[in-house]
Amino acid sequence: MKPVVTLLLLLLVSGSAKGRCFCQVTGDLDDCTCDVETIDGFNNKQLFPELQTLLESDYFRFYKVNLDKPCPFWTVSSHCGLRDCAVKPCKPNEVPEGIRSASHNKYSAEANEQQVECEQAGRLGAVDVSLSDETRKALLNWSRHDDEAERFCVLEDEESPDSQYVDLLLNPERFTGYKGPEAWRIWNSIYEENCFKPFTVRRPLVPNLYHSSSGGEAKTFYSWLQGQCVEKRAFYRLISGLHASINIHLSARYLLDDSWFNKKWGHNVTEFGRRFDSELTAGEGPKRLRNLYFLYLIELRALAKALPFFQQPSFQLYTGRAEEDQRHKELLLNILQQAKSFPLHFDEASLFAGNEKEAAKLKEDIRLAFLNISRIMDCVGCFKCRLWGKLQTQGLGTALKILFSERQIEALPSSSAQRPSFQLSRQEIVSLLNAFGRISTSIRELKNFRSLLAEER
């Protein structure tokens, strides 16, 4: 009888483990008034289906990226040699002409023609257009400074001659086998050097061969985190939420079968549990999932705040196919209207609300920290991981830019003849919506994993 009793006990323990990932991921979220259940219902039933349709359109599926930039912080010994790490760039004729020929801020063919006409009129009517080289260089530097002062991530990929268009639908984010010390180094650098944490405070980690966490370390870490201002707590939670989202994608699109004739991708419940089960992660898994919901709220709020920018008559999702472009703009505006209607938005007014000088310094520190994280993405050895890492950090950086540009958005001119003080490039727009699409997918995948775990009990 003893072996039978032992087996029953093991089954009971295993069964209880199936729900551990989610038992603590309910109710209210810290630092905001929203709750998990409201987000689940809103995302899964309302926003997710329409968002997926939009992201399959030509405007959003083609992303320009330079995957050959060297790592600016350390020497990358080698790139991932696994076949699933490879990224297939587009041939020129595979990208719509309207996207390939678009200038940095072109919204439509009409807008571009107006810009050319204005430039010609300016040259014909000018009295003296000569500038000294010194003055020209100063003006260029001022322009760059004004533009970069609002950026939270590196954007030179858009203009780089080494950049290529990638079809995101043909290069999906999924498990590639990229792991080990090099992958560990990326996240360790992000957390240890860019999240305002002193090196004396160890962050709690999943026990593995690189580091073993203790309960004391976790207690010290969360005591330190709770003592930080709301902005620094929010910054850490955004990075943790992004990390959790990526881990969900890898668990949901895992290589289950790699036979000679067939490759099968799907949900790996064991891998999901390894990353998020409360006991297997020393209690960290549920915290990371809650940070995912926090990230969702931040990016959702940014979409709602950006609505006036996208409502401008001059703005078009320009690919050169007028009817499709108009239809997709209407779908985009509908999604943004839904985002705006969400009842429990994160209140960004709680950020940088103290002393004006100190708040400005804190905002700049956070901007530079995130800018640094975007540079770390060029150190990722797996090209497919690098592609999606760059896109998602750029999308989050664009969301932060929007949240902290409220006055400029409110001051958008009613006439297309005036140059707006707030602008988004196509690169920022594509990354913003695709990054939110990744977070939205993660929330939806949690529902799938709940169902799969329930079936295994």
C-alpha positions as CSV (number, residue, x, y, z in Angstrom):
1,M,0.0,0.0,0.0
2,K,2.9,2.4,0.7
3,P,3.8,2.9,-3.0
4,V,0.2,3.6,-3.8
5,V,-0.1,6.2,-1.0
6,T,3.2,7.8,-2.2
7,L,1.8,7.9,-5.7
8,L,-1.4,9.6,-4.6
9,L,0.5,12.1,-2.6
10,L,2.7,12.9,-5.6
11,L,-0.4,13.4,-7.7
12,L,-2.0,15.7,-5.2
13,V,1.2,17.8,-5.0
14,S,1.4,17.9,-8.8
15,G,-2.3,18.8,-9.1
16,S,-1.9,21.7,-6.6
17,A,1.1,22.9,-8.6
18,K,-1.0,23.3,-11.7
19,G,-2.8,26.3,-10.3
20,R,0.0,27.9,-8.4
21,C,0.9,30.3,-11.2
22,F,-2.4,32.0,-11.1
23,C,-3.6,31.7,-7.5
24,Q,-2.0,35.0,-6.6
25,V,-2.6,36.8,-9.9
26,T,-6.0,38.2,-9.0
27,G,-7.5,41.4,-7.7
28,D,-6.1,44.9,-7.5
29,L,-2.7,45.8,-8.9
30,D,-0.2,47.9,-6.9
31,D,0.3,51.6,-7.7
32,C,-3.0,51.8,-9.7
33,T,-6.8,51.4,-9.3
34,C,-7.3,48.6,-11.8
35,D,-7.6,44.8,-11.3
36,V,-6.6,41.7,-13.2
37,E,-10.1,40.5,-13.9
38,T,-11.2,43.8,-15.6
39,I,-8.1,43.7,-17.8
40,D,-8.7,40.0,-18.8
41,G,-12.3,40.7,-19.8
42,F,-11.5,43.9,-21.7
43,N,-8.5,42.5,-23.6
44,N,-9.6,39.0,-24.4
45,K,-13.2,39.8,-25.4
46,Q,-12.9,43.3,-26.8
47,L,-9.5,44.5,-28.0
48,F,-7.5,41.4,-28.9
49,P,-9.3,40.2,-32.0
50,E,-9.4,43.6,-33.7
51,L,-5.8,44.4,-32.8
52,Q,-4.6,41.1,-34.4
53,T,-6.5,42.0,-37.6
54,L,-4.8,45.5,-37.7
55,L,-1.3,44.0,-37.1
56,E,-1.7,41.7,-40.1
57,S,-2.1,44.7,-42.4
58,D,0.8,45.8,-44.6
59,Y,1.4,49.0,-42.7
60,F,2.1,47.2,-39.5
61,R,3.6,43.9,-40.6
62,F,6.8,45.5,-42.2
63,Y,9.3,46.7,-39.7
64,K,12.7,48.3,-40.7
65,V,15.6,47.2,-38.5
66,N,19.4,46.9,-38.6
67,L,20.3,43.5,-37.1
68,D,24.1,44.0,-37.8
69,K,24.8,46.8,-35.4
70,P,27.7,45.9,-33.0
71,C,27.1,45.6,-29.3
72,P,28.2,49.0,-27.8
73,F,29.0,47.6,-24.3
74,W,30.9,44.3,-24.7
75,T,32.3,42.0,-27.4
76,V,29.7,39.4,-28.5
77,S,31.7,36.3,-29.0
78,S,29.4,34.8,-31.6
79,H,26.0,35.0,-33.0
80,C,23.5,32.2,-32.4
81,G,24.1,29.4,-34.8
82,L,20.6,27.8,-34.3
83,R,18.5,27.8,-37.5
84,D,15.5,29.1,-35.6
85,C,17.5,32.2,-34.7
86,A,17.6,33.4,-38.3
87,V,15.6,36.3,-39.7
88,K,14.6,36.4,-43.3
89,P,14.6,40.0,-44.6
90,C,12.2,41.2,-47.3
91,K,13.2,41.6,-50.9
92,P,12.5,45.1,-52.2
93,N,9.5,44.1,-54.3
94,E,7.9,42.4,-51.3
95,V,7.4,45.7,-49.5
96,P,4.6,48.1,-50.6
97,E,6.0,51.0,-52.6
98,G,4.3,53.5,-50.3
99,I,6.3,52.2,-47.3
100,R,9.6,51.9,-49.1
101,S,9.5,55.5,-50.5
102,A,8.0,57.1,-47.3
103,S,10.1,59.8,-45.8
104,H,10.6,60.2,-42.0
105,N,7.3,61.9,-41.3
106,K,5.2,61.4,-44.5
107,Y,1.6,60.6,-43.7
108,S,0.2,60.5,-47.2
109,A,1.0,61.2,-50.8
110,E,-0.9,64.5,-50.6
111,A,1.1,65.6,-47.6
112,N,4.3,64.8,-49.3
113,E,3.3,66.8,-52.4
114,Q,2.4,69.8,-50.2
115,Q,5.7,69.6,-48.5
116,V,7.6,69.7,-51.9
117,E,5.5,72.6,-53.1
118,C,6.2,74.5,-49.8
119,E,9.9,73.9,-50.2
120,Q,9.9,75.1,-53.8
121,A,7.9,78.2,-52.9
122,G,10.2,78.9,-50.0
123,R,13.2,78.8,-52.3
124,L,11.6,81.1,-55.0
125,G,10.4,83.7,-52.5
126,A,13.5,83.8,-50.3
127,V,15.6,86.9,-50.1
128,D,18.7,85.2,-48.7
129,V,18.9,81.5,-48.0
130,S,22.7,81.4,-47.6
131,L,24.0,80.1,-44.2
132,S,27.5,79.7,-43.1
133,D,28.7,76.1,-42.4
134,E,29.0,76.9,-38.7
135,T,25.4,78.2,-38.5
136,R,24.1,75.3,-40.6
137,K,25.8,72.8,-38.2
138,A,24.5,74.6,-35.2
139,L,20.9,74.5,-36.5
140,L,21.3,70.8,-37.3
141,N,22.5,70.1,-33.8
142,W,19.6,72.1,-32.3
143,S,17.1,70.1,-34.4
144,R,18.6,66.8,-33.3
145,H,18.7,67.8,-29.7
146,D,15.0,68.9,-29.8
147,D,14.1,65.6,-31.4
148,E,16.2,63.4,-29.2
149,A,15.2,65.1,-26.0
150,E,11.8,63.4,-26.2
151,R,13.1,60.0,-27.2
152,F,13.3,57.0,-24.9
153,C,15.0,54.7,-27.3
154,V,17.5,54.7,-30.2
155,L,15.9,55.3,-33.6
156,E,18.7,55.4,-36.1
157,D,17.7,52.0,-37.6
158,E,15.1,53.8,-39.7
159,E,17.6,55.9,-41.6
160,S,20.5,53.5,-41.5
161,P,21.7,52.2,-45.0
162,D,22.3,48.8,-43.3
163,S,18.7,48.5,-42.2
164,Q,16.3,46.1,-44.0
165,Y,12.6,45.5,-43.9
166,V,11.4,42.4,-42.1
167,D,7.9,40.8,-42.4
168,L,6.9,40.3,-38.8
169,L,4.3,37.7,-39.8
170,L,7.0,35.5,-41.5
171,N,9.4,35.9,-38.5
172,P,7.2,35.3,-35.5
173,E,8.5,35.6,-31.9
174,R,8.9,32.1,-30.5
175,F,11.3,29.8,-28.7
176,T,14.6,29.6,-30.7
177,G,16.8,27.7,-28.2
178,Y,18.8,30.8,-27.5
179,K,19.7,30.6,-23.8
180,G,22.7,30.2,-21.5
181,P,25.3,32.7,-20.2
182,E,24.9,35.1,-23.2
183,A,21.1,35.4,-22.8
184,W,21.6,35.7,-19.1
185,R,24.0,38.5,-19.5
186,I,21.5,40.6,-21.4
187,W,18.8,40.6,-18.7
188,N,21.3,40.8,-15.9
189,S,22.8,44.0,-17.5
190,I,19.3,45.5,-17.9
191,Y,18.3,44.9,-14.3
192,E,21.6,45.5,-12.5
193,E,22.7,48.6,-14.4
194,N,19.6,50.3,-15.6
195,C,16.9,49.9,-12.9
196,F,18.4,52.3,-10.3
197,K,19.2,49.3,-8.0
198,P,22.4,49.4,-5.9
199,F,24.6,46.3,-6.5
200,T,24.4,45.5,-2.8
201,V,20.7,44.7,-3.2
202,R,20.3,41.4,-5.0
203,R,17.2,40.9,-7.0
204,P,15.3,37.6,-6.5
205,L,15.9,35.2,-9.4
206,V,14.8,31.8,-10.5
207,P,17.2,29.3,-8.8
208,N,19.6,28.0,-11.5
209,L,23.2,27.4,-12.2
210,Y,24.0,31.1,-12.5
211,H,22.5,32.2,-9.2
212,S,20.6,30.8,-6.3
213,S,18.1,33.1,-4.6
214,S,17.3,33.0,-0.9
215,G,14.3,34.2,1.0
216,G,16.4,36.9,2.7
217,E,17.5,38.4,-0.6
218,A,13.9,38.6,-1.8
219,K,12.8,40.3,1.4
220,T,15.7,42.8,1.2
221,F,14.9,43.5,-2.5
222,Y,11.2,44.2,-2.0
223,S,11.9,46.3,1.1
224,W,14.3,48.4,-1.1
225,L,11.8,48.6,-4.0
226,Q,8.9,49.7,-1.7
227,G,11.1,52.5,-0.4
228,Q,11.6,53.9,-3.9
229,C,9.5,56.7,-5.4
230,V,6.6,55.6,-7.5
231,E,8.4,56.4,-10.8
232,K,11.3,54.1,-10.1
233,R,9.0,51.3,-8.8
234,A,7.0,51.8,-12.1
235,F,10.2,51.6,-14.2
236,Y,11.3,48.3,-12.6
237,R,7.8,46.8,-13.0
238,L,7.7,47.8,-16.7
239,I,11.0,45.9,-17.3
240,S,9.8,43.0,-15.3
241,G,6.5,42.9,-17.1
242,L,8.3,43.0,-20.5
243,H,10.5,40.1,-19.4
244,A,7.4,38.2,-18.3
245,S,5.6,38.8,-21.6
246,I,8.6,37.6,-23.6
247,N,8.8,34.4,-21.5
248,I,5.1,33.8,-22.1
249,H,5.6,34.1,-25.9
250,L,8.4,31.6,-25.7
251,S,6.3,29.1,-23.7
252,A,3.3,29.5,-26.0
253,R,5.2,29.0,-29.2
254,Y,7.6,26.3,-28.2
255,L,9.2,23.8,-30.5
256,L,7.3,20.6,-29.5
257,D,8.3,18.4,-32.4
258,D,11.3,18.7,-34.6
259,S,11.2,15.6,-36.8
260,W,12.8,15.4,-40.2
261,F,9.5,16.1,-42.1
262,N,7.7,18.2,-39.5
263,K,8.1,21.1,-37.0
264,K,5.4,21.6,-34.5
265,W,5.1,24.7,-32.4
266,G,2.7,25.0,-29.5
267,H,2.1,25.5,-25.8
268,N,4.6,24.0,-23.4
269,V,3.0,23.8,-20.0
270,T,6.1,22.5,-18.3
271,E,8.2,25.4,-19.6
272,F,5.5,27.9,-18.5
273,G,5.5,26.4,-15.0
274,R,9.3,26.5,-14.8
275,R,9.2,30.3,-15.5
276,F,6.1,31.2,-13.5
277,D,5.1,28.5,-10.9
278,S,5.2,30.0,-7.4
279,E,7.2,27.2,-5.9
280,L,9.6,26.7,-8.8
281,T,10.4,30.4,-8.9
282,A,10.7,31.0,-5.1
283,G,7.5,33.0,-5.2
284,E,8.6,35.3,-8.0
285,G,6.4,33.9,-10.9
286,P,3.1,35.5,-9.8
287,K,4.8,38.8,-9.1
288,R,6.1,38.9,-12.6
289,L,2.7,38.1,-14.1
290,R,1.2,41.0,-12.1
291,N,3.9,43.2,-13.5
292,L,2.8,42.1,-17.0
293,Y,-0.7,43.5,-16.2
294,F,0.9,46.7,-15.0
295,L,2.8,47.0,-18.3
296,Y,-0.5,46.4,-20.2
297,L,-2.1,49.4,-18.4
298,I,0.8,51.7,-19.2
299,E,0.8,50.9,-22.9
300,L,-3.0,51.0,-23.0
301,R,-3.0,54.5,-21.5
302,A,-0.4,55.6,-24.1
303,L,-2.7,54.5,-26.9
304,A,-5.6,56.4,-25.4
305,K,-3.5,59.6,-25.0
306,A,-2.2,59.3,-28.6
307,L,-5.7,59.3,-30.1
308,P,-5.7,63.1,-31.1
309,F,-2.5,62.5,-33.1
310,F,-4.0,59.7,-35.1
311,Q,-7.2,61.6,-35.6
312,Q,-5.5,64.3,-37.6
313,P,-6.9,64.5,-41.2
314,S,-3.3,64.6,-42.5
315,F,-2.4,61.4,-40.9
316,Q,-2.7,58.2,-43.0
317,L,-1.5,54.7,-42.7
318,Y,0.1,55.2,-46.1
319,T,1.1,52.2,-48.2
320,G,-0.1,53.5,-51.5
321,R,-3.4,51.6,-51.6
322,A,-5.9,54.2,-50.8
323,E,-9.0,52.1,-49.9
324,E,-7.0,49.7,-47.7
325,D,-5.2,52.6,-46.0
326,Q,-8.5,54.3,-45.2
327,R,-10.1,51.1,-43.9
328,H,-7.1,50.3,-41.7
329,K,-7.0,53.9,-40.3
330,E,-10.7,53.5,-39.3
331,L,-9.9,50.2,-37.6
332,L,-6.9,51.9,-35.8
333,L,-9.1,54.7,-34.6
334,N,-11.7,52.3,-33.4
335,I,-9.1,50.4,-31.4
336,L,-7.8,53.7,-29.9
337,Q,-11.4,54.7,-29.0
338,Q,-11.9,51.4,-27.2
339,A,-8.6,52.0,-25.4
340,K,-9.8,55.4,-24.4
341,S,-13.1,54.0,-23.1
342,F,-11.3,51.6,-20.7
343,P,-12.8,52.5,-17.2
344,L,-9.7,52.0,-15.0
345,H,-6.8,53.6,-16.7
346,F,-3.4,54.1,-15.0
347,D,-3.2,57.7,-13.8
348,E,0.1,59.1,-15.2
349,A,-0.5,62.3,-13.3
350,S,0.9,60.5,-10.2
351,L,4.3,60.4,-12.0
352,F,6.7,63.4,-11.8
353,A,4.3,65.3,-9.6
354,G,6.7,66.6,-7.0
355,N,9.2,69.5,-7.0
356,E,9.4,70.7,-10.6
357,K,13.2,70.7,-10.8
358,E,13.6,67.3,-9.1
359,A,10.8,65.8,-11.3
360,A,12.6,67.0,-14.4
361,K,15.8,65.4,-13.3
362,L,14.0,62.1,-12.5
363,K,12.3,62.1,-15.8
364,E,15.6,62.6,-17.6
365,D,17.3,59.8,-15.5
366,I,14.5,57.4,-16.5
367,R,14.6,58.4,-20.2
368,L,18.4,57.8,-20.3
369,A,18.1,54.5,-18.5
370,F,15.5,53.3,-21.0
371,L,17.6,54.7,-23.9
372,N,20.5,52.5,-22.6
373,I,18.2,49.4,-22.5
374,S,17.3,50.0,-26.1
375,R,21.1,49.9,-26.9
376,I,21.5,46.6,-25.0
377,M,19.2,45.0,-27.5
378,D,22.1,45.2,-30.1
379,C,24.0,42.8,-27.8
380,V,21.5,39.9,-28.2
381,G,23.2,37.1,-30.1
382,C,20.0,35.5,-31.6
383,F,18.8,37.6,-34.5
384,K,15.1,36.7,-34.1
385,C,15.3,37.5,-30.4
386,R,17.1,40.8,-31.3
387,L,14.4,41.7,-33.8
388,W,11.6,41.3,-31.3
389,G,13.6,42.8,-28.4
390,K,14.4,45.9,-30.4
391,L,10.8,46.2,-31.5
392,Q,9.3,45.8,-28.0
393,T,11.7,48.1,-26.3
394,Q,11.1,50.7,-29.0
395,G,7.3,50.3,-28.6
396,L,7.5,50.8,-24.9
397,G,9.8,53.7,-25.3
398,T,7.3,55.3,-27.7
399,A,4.5,54.7,-25.1
400,L,6.6,56.6,-22.5
401,K,7.3,59.4,-25.0
402,I,3.5,59.7,-25.5
403,L,2.7,59.7,-21.8
404,F,5.2,62.5,-21.1
405,S,4.2,64.6,-24.1
406,E,0.6,65.5,-23.0
407,R,1.0,69.2,-23.5
408,Q,2.4,68.8,-27.0
409,I,-0.4,66.4,-28.0
410,E,-3.0,68.8,-26.6
411,A,-1.5,71.6,-28.7
412,L,-1.6,69.8,-32.0
413,P,-2.7,72.3,-34.7
414,S,-6.1,72.0,-36.3
415,S,-4.6,73.0,-39.7
416,S,-2.3,70.8,-41.7
417,A,-0.4,73.9,-42.8
418,Q,1.2,74.2,-39.3
419,R,4.0,72.0,-38.2
420,P,3.0,70.0,-35.1
421,S,5.3,70.1,-32.1
422,F,4.5,66.4,-31.4
423,Q,5.4,63.8,-34.1
424,L,5.7,60.1,-34.4
425,S,7.7,58.4,-37.2
426,R,6.3,55.4,-39.0
427,Q,8.9,53.3,-37.1
428,E,7.6,54.5,-33.8
429,I,4.0,53.9,-34.8
430,V,4.7,50.3,-36.0
431,S,6.6,49.4,-32.9
432,L,4.0,51.0,-30.6
433,L,1.1,49.0,-31.9
434,N,3.1,45.8,-32.4
435,A,4.6,46.0,-28.9
436,F,1.1,46.4,-27.4
437,G,0.0,43.5,-29.6
438,R,2.7,41.4,-27.9
439,I,1.4,42.4,-24.4
440,S,-2.2,41.8,-25.5
441,T,-1.2,38.4,-26.8
442,S,0.5,37.5,-23.5
443,I,-2.7,38.4,-21.6
444,R,-4.7,36.2,-24.0
445,E,-2.2,33.3,-23.7
446,L,-2.6,33.3,-19.9
447,K,-6.2,32.3,-20.5
448,N,-5.0,29.4,-22.7
449,F,-2.5,28.3,-20.1
450,R,-5.2,28.4,-17.4
451,S,-7.3,26.1,-19.5
452,L,-4.4,23.7,-20.3
453,L,-3.4,23.5,-16.6
454,A,-7.0,22.8,-15.6
455,E,-7.1,19.9,-18.1
456,E,-4.0,18.4,-16.6
457,R,-5.4,18.3,-13.0
